[in-house]
Amino acid sequence: MGELFDLPFDASHNLLPYDGEVFYHGKITQTGAADAFYRQLIENIEWRHDEAMMFGKRIITKRKVAWYGDHPYEYTYSKITKRALPWTNALQELKMLTEQQSGATYNSCLLNLYHDGSEGMSWHSDGETDLERHGSIASLSFGAQRKFAFKHRTSKETVNVVLEHGSMLVMRGSTQDHWLHRLPPTKKVHQARINLTFRTIITDPTNISFSATH
């Protein structure tokens, strides 16, 4: 195993020792606003159980997901394709806040709902061909505080950071090329957590638009 880093938050400090850029901004909303966003996301997002193809079989997860964007972009991961829904008012507000805080722009957002600590995400990278290469990915967290981990593909060194309610983490540069990340399960958390990852899809939207009846 490589050396383990447990780092405090400093928005100007790169959490990764090399081969990428990750910045934890801590809480970017007041607690009351974070609580309100959490409730709106729980109630107004069109949550669906996530699906993945494993060993030729379609697996349905307990974790729920949703996919929103400027256009009905198609996004494929785990061999499953999703089509983006139009922004809700809360998501538009969070998108503007995220862009102001991160200094980047985004055209889509993948949301995950983890009902408690038993639900997590295994090691992976966000390197799908649909995404802008080396683009910024901003991750917002609402609800339960959870540990988030990075692991270098070659050295196996790890970096851990605790994601707070109402906080933002930004990954950019070559991070997805060299580092995996995960949300490890834990028995200590009994509350739900919502994660939003604002991204940039590079699909040409010329021939796709939301229908008037959506």
N, C-alpha and C positions, 0 to 999 in steps of 0.2 A: 504494500500500500504506500501511496505517496504521502507527503506531509499534509496535515489537516489544518486548514485555516478557518477560524471563526472570527469574523470581522465585524466591528461596529459600523454604523452607517456614517458615511461622509459623502455627500453628493458630488464632490469634486475628486473623489478617490476611486480609481479603477480597482474593483474587487479582484480581478484576475491578475495573477503575477506575470502573465505573458500570453501571447497568441489570442488576444481578444479584448473586448471592452465591455464591462458591465458596471453600471452605476446605480446605486441604491439611493433614492432621494428621500426615503422615509415618508412620513405622512404629508400628503399634499392637500388634504382637506381637513377641516375641523371635525371633531368626533360627531357632532350633530348632523353635519352634512353627509358624512360617511354613512351614518345610520340611515339617513333618508334615501341615499342612493342604493344601499343594500336592500331596503324594502321595495323600492321601485323595480329593481332588477329581479327580485324574487317573484314579484307579482305580474310584471308586464313583459318579461322576456318569454319567447316561445321555446321553452326548454324541451329537449328530446333526449332520451337515453342515447349515449354514444354507441357507435358501431365500429368494428374493426374486423379485418380478415386475418385469421391466424390458422396456419396449417390447412388452408383451403376451406375453413369454416367461418361463418359470420358470427361474431361474438357481440353480445349486447352487454354493455357495462352498466353498473349502478350509477356511475357518474353521468350527469346530464350536460349537454352542450348546446350551443346556439351559434349561428354565424350570420353576421350583419355587414353591410357595406354600402358604398356609394352607388353601386350597380349590383345586379344579381350575379356577382362573380361566382364561378365554380372553383372550388378548392378541394384538392384531393390529398388525403393522408391516410395511412393504414389501409390503402386500397379502397377507400370509401370516398365518394365525391359528394360535397355539399354545395347548395346554392344559397347565396347570401340573401337575407331579408332586408327591407329598407330600415334605416335607422329609427329607433324610438327617440322621443324627446330627451330622455335621460342619457342615452348613448351619445347623442349629438353634443350634449353639454359636457359629458366626460371626454369625448374626442377633442373638443376645443381646449379643455383644461390640460389634457395630456400633451397636445401639440405645443401649448404655451410653455409647459414645464420642461418638455424634452427637447424643444427646438427643432423638431422634425414634423413631417406631415404623414398622415395615414389615410387609407381609403377603405379599410375593412377592420373587423374585430371578431376574434374567436373567443367565446365565453365558455367557462367551465364551472359547473356547480358540484362541489364536493359536499356531501351531506354530513360527514363527520370525518374524524381522522383515519378511519379504516379505508377510506378511498384516497387514492393518490395517483401518481403518474410515474411510470418506469423511466429509465434512462433513455433519452432521445435528443435529437437536435431539430430545430425548426429550419431545415434546409431544403424544403420542397421547391421544385422548379417553378411553382406558381408565384413564389415570393421574390421580392426584389433582392438580388444577391448583395450581401453585406449591408443591407438596409437596416434601419432602426426598428426594433420591436419593443414596444413599451407595455409593461405588465402592471395592471392595477389589481389590488387585493382589497376585498371587503369581507367582513365577517371574522371568522376565527383566525387567530394568528398561527402561521405555519412556517416550519423550516423549509427552505428551498436550497437545493444542492447543485453544484457544478462538479464535473469530473473531466480532466484532460484526457483526450483519447489515447495519447501515447504514454505520458508520464504517470497517469492515474492519480495525480494530485487532485485533491478536492477542496472546494471552497463552499462554506455554508453561510447563509444569511437568513435571518428571521424576518418574514414579511408581515408587517403590521396592518391592522384595519385602516383603510384609507391611504395606503402607501403606493409608491410607484418604483418599479425596477426597470432599467433600460438596458437592453442588449444591442450591440451594434458591431460594425467592423467584421473581423474574421471569426468572431465568437462561435458561430454555428459550424465552421469548418473544423475547429480544434477542440471544442468543448461540448460535452453532453450535459443535460440538466434533468432534474427530476423533482417531484414532490413526494418525499418519502411518507409512507403511511405511519400513523402513530396511534397508540392506545390512549394517549393523554388528552386528545381533543375530541369533544363531544358535540361541538357546534358546527354549523355549516360554514363554508367559505366559498366566495365567488371570485373567480379570476378572469380578468379581461386582458387579452393581448391584442393591442392595436398594431396592425401590420400594413404593408403595401403590396397589393397584388399587381402583377405586371401584365395580366391578360388585357388585350385590347378590348375596351368596352364598347367600341363603335356599334357593334351589332347586337348588343344586349341592353335591355332596359326593363324597369319594373312595369308590369302591366297595370292598367288603371284599376283593375278589379282585385289586385293583390290584397 
